[in-house]
Amino acid sequence: MSADFTHPEAFKAVKTVKRVDGLGEPSRRAFQSPKKSLDALDAEEAGGLIEAASDLALVLDRKGVIQDLAVGSDDMPLAGASDWIGRPWVDIVAVDSRPKVESLLNDTAAKAADARRWRHINHPMLGGADLPILCSAVTVGPRGRVVVIGRDLRALAAVQQRLVDAQHALERDYWRLRHLETRYRLLFDISPEAILIVDVLSGKVMEANPAALELLGMAQRRIVGQAFPVGLDDKGGRAVAAMLARVRSSGRSDEVKVRHPKGLGDITLHAAIFKQEDAQHFLVRLVSVQPQTVTARAGQQAFMQVIENAPDGFVVTDPEGRVLQANAAFVELTQLTSDNQLRGQSLDRWLARPGVDLNVMLATLRQQGSVRLFNTSMRGEHGAVAEVEISGVSVLEGETPCLGFTVRHIGRRLTTDSQAAKSAPRSVEQLAQLVGRMPLKDLVRESTDLIEQLCIEAALELTQDNRASAAEMLGLSRQSLYVKLRRYGLGDLNSGDGATNR
């Protein structure tokens, strides 16, 4: 027969049991005989006990005025705490913590049931963030003195902040993946190419886009879930099965041509294997074989539509760099309204360094036939400047020799590194990218400033923002260090030099 723990007497008996097996925590309890066990404890010993048991301890009178205090932790930033004595506790806490202090003192004076409840109190600190303290209060002595016990919450606050930052990062990654999935799903559905997704283990069709359904002339419910290849004759089925086996073993295979299930010409199949989570899938592309002229014309039309609607700029010029044709994205970068306004104009007109960038790219194209990731800027007709990467290719064979350039806007790229927003380059690679954009003497000055700034930051970090020690470490006078701090925008110069007093 099991015990009834809902009965009041049984519940009371369970609460008084002390757990010693490590499987639970004992109930809260007070000293059973404090007069006997602590009879020889005087005021000095009691003060030492309170100081050792807390990071911050305050002794208040009945009106909540601080009479004495003790700091039990060496790393508490309470250099001006001695000025608190004689001031009401409620006046030295943050504005949002004042109702908590008043509630804590009122509950303590009234000896309410939740008087011992811990409350989070913030104390403003000079030149820094608020100091979080977890406080509890108790009334002692015949004069109604209140002893406040405080515990430092900075470590817990730091952990909570890291947790919040991690949660935000997860949410950003989640939405980024959702957006990617949406884009690829849209691309899968609107693609003019017939595509099937086939599970490697079961051999069943997992997904089919509308182009595949139209090519095979079958409804989706008749394809999805069926063993692949579906609808082919025996010869075609064996050829496709052999192709999938080769793809599974080597990762790639040649295309296979089979008869259309309904006798409408031939179908060419290409397959590739990819892994999603713990499962492997075939991506099978089906192409209807048509006469060469019709296929070429359709392919050229599709290619031109892709180029025209691409998010990156694309421009075709003659061998001298004069625009022949451009897509909508490049027209947008130039701040014009139509590609007709660009035709016949030199590409050099919109580049940041006229007479330099285009000549460098043209020389590289003549020597190597292509140029990759050339960093520069584009200036629109109305003054808008965009950082871009330009890749180009030379096509000199054929009826119309020309050059093709892709222009990618890189100014929209986001970074989580707070240092990336600074104007000074942070690496040798970034300095190298400035070659050609500014004279050598400016590059040398940039390099010198970078090294000087990094040394000052390292000294401040090693001395924990103690500027006097940092100046001594760098061999500078204190005034010279302040001048350089103002120059590079380092430190909080408006908060005084309280850090040097540590």
HUKA-V164830 format. One record per pair of residues at least 12 apart in sequence whose C-alpha atoms are under 8 Angstrom apart, sorted by the first residue. I is the first residue (numbers start at 1). J is the second residue. Records with the same first field share a line. If there is no record, write none. Layout:
# HUKA-V164830
I: J ; J
This chain:
# HUKA-V164830
15: 27
50: 149
51: 70 ; 71 ; 72
52: 72
53: 72
54: 71 ; 72 ; 73 ; 149 ; 150 ; 151
55: 71 ; 72 ; 73 ; 76 ; 149 ; 150 ; 151 ; 152
56: 69 ; 70 ; 71 ; 72 ; 73 ; 149 ; 150 ; 151 ; 152
57: 69 ; 70 ; 71 ; 72 ; 147 ; 148 ; 149 ; 150
58: 70 ; 147 ; 148 ; 149
59: 145 ; 146 ; 147 ; 148
60: 89 ; 145 ; 146 ; 147 ; 148
61: 143 ; 144 ; 145 ; 146
62: 109 ; 143 ; 144 ; 145 ; 146
63: 88
64: 88 ; 89 ; 90 ; 105 ; 146
65: 85 ; 86 ; 87 ; 88 ; 89
66: 84 ; 85 ; 86 ; 87 ; 88 ; 89
67: 85 ; 86
68: 85
69: 85
76: 152
77: 125
78: 125
89: 101
90: 102
92: 123 ; 124
93: 121 ; 122 ; 123 ; 124
94: 121 ; 122 ; 123 ; 124 ; 130
97: 120 ; 121 ; 122
100: 119 ; 120 ; 121
101: 121
104: 119 ; 136 ; 137
105: 137
108: 137 ; 138 ; 139 ; 146
109: 139
115: 136 ; 137 ; 138
116: 136 ; 137 ; 138
117: 136
118: 134 ; 135 ; 136
119: 134 ; 135 ; 136
120: 132 ; 133 ; 134 ; 135
121: 133 ; 134 ; 135
126: 495 ; 498
127: 492 ; 495 ; 496 ; 498
131: 152 ; 153 ; 154
132: 152 ; 153 ; 154 ; 157
133: 150 ; 151 ; 152 ; 153
134: 150 ; 151 ; 152 ; 153
135: 148 ; 149 ; 150 ; 151
136: 148 ; 149 ; 150
137: 149
188: 209
189: 209 ; 210 ; 211
190: 209 ; 210 ; 211
191: 209 ; 211
192: 211
193: 211 ; 212 ; 285 ; 286 ; 287
194: 208 ; 209 ; 210 ; 211 ; 212 ; 213 ; 215 ; 285 ; 286 ; 287
195: 208 ; 209 ; 211 ; 212 ; 283 ; 284 ; 285 ; 286
196: 208 ; 209 ; 212 ; 282 ; 283 ; 284 ; 285
197: 281 ; 282 ; 283 ; 284
198: 228 ; 281 ; 282 ; 283 ; 284
199: 279 ; 280 ; 281 ; 282
200: 279 ; 280 ; 281 ; 282
201: 280
202: 227
203: 227 ; 228
204: 224 ; 225 ; 226 ; 227 ; 228
205: 223 ; 224 ; 225 ; 226 ; 227 ; 228
206: 224 ; 225
207: 224
208: 220 ; 223 ; 224
212: 286
215: 288
216: 260 ; 261 ; 262
229: 241
231: 261
232: 258 ; 259 ; 260 ; 261
233: 259 ; 261
236: 257 ; 258 ; 259
239: 256 ; 258
240: 256 ; 269
243: 255 ; 256 ; 271
244: 271 ; 282
247: 271 ; 272 ; 273
248: 273
251: 272 ; 273
252: 271 ; 272 ; 273
253: 270 ; 271 ; 272
254: 270
255: 268 ; 269 ; 270 ; 271
256: 268 ; 269 ; 270
257: 269
265: 288 ; 289 ; 290
266: 288 ; 289
267: 286 ; 287 ; 288 ; 289
268: 286 ; 287 ; 288 ; 289
269: 284 ; 285 ; 286 ; 287
270: 284 ; 285 ; 286
271: 283 ; 284 ; 285
272: 284
307: 327
308: 326 ; 327 ; 328 ; 329
309: 327 ; 328 ; 329
310: 327 ; 329
311: 329
312: 329 ; 330 ; 406 ; 407 ; 408 ; 409
313: 326 ; 327 ; 328 ; 329 ; 330 ; 331 ; 333 ; 406 ; 407 ; 408
314: 326 ; 327 ; 329 ; 330 ; 404 ; 405 ; 406 ; 407
315: 327 ; 330 ; 404 ; 405 ; 406
316: 402 ; 403 ; 404 ; 405
317: 347 ; 402 ; 403 ; 404
318: 401 ; 402 ; 403
319: 362 ; 396 ; 401 ; 402 ; 403
320: 362
321: 346 ; 347 ; 348 ; 358 ; 362 ; 403
322: 343 ; 344 ; 345 ; 346 ; 347
323: 342 ; 343 ; 344 ; 345 ; 346 ; 347
324: 342 ; 343 ; 344
325: 339 ; 342 ; 343
326: 339 ; 342
327: 339
330: 407
333: 378 ; 379 ; 380 ; 386
334: 350 ; 378 ; 379 ; 380 ; 381
335: 380 ; 381 ; 382 ; 384
336: 380 ; 381
350: 378 ; 379 ; 380 ; 381
351: 376 ; 377 ; 378 ; 379
352: 376 ; 377 ; 378 ; 379
353: 437
357: 376
361: 392
365: 392 ; 393 ; 394
366: 394
369: 393 ; 394
370: 391 ; 392 ; 393 ; 394
371: 390 ; 391 ; 392 ; 393
372: 390 ; 391 ; 392
373: 389 ; 390 ; 391
374: 389 ; 390 ; 391
375: 387 ; 388 ; 389 ; 390 ; 433
376: 388 ; 389 ; 390
386: 409 ; 410 ; 411
387: 409 ; 410 ; 411
388: 407 ; 408 ; 409 ; 410 ; 411
389: 407 ; 408 ; 409 ; 410
390: 405 ; 406 ; 407 ; 408
391: 405 ; 406 ; 407
392: 404 ; 405 ; 406
393: 405
424: 446 ; 450
425: 446 ; 450
426: 450
431: 443 ; 447
453: 488
456: 470 ; 474
457: 490
459: 473 ; 474
465: 491 ; 499 ; 500
466: 499 ; 500 ; 501 ; 502
467: 481 ; 497 ; 499 ; 500
468: 500
469: 500
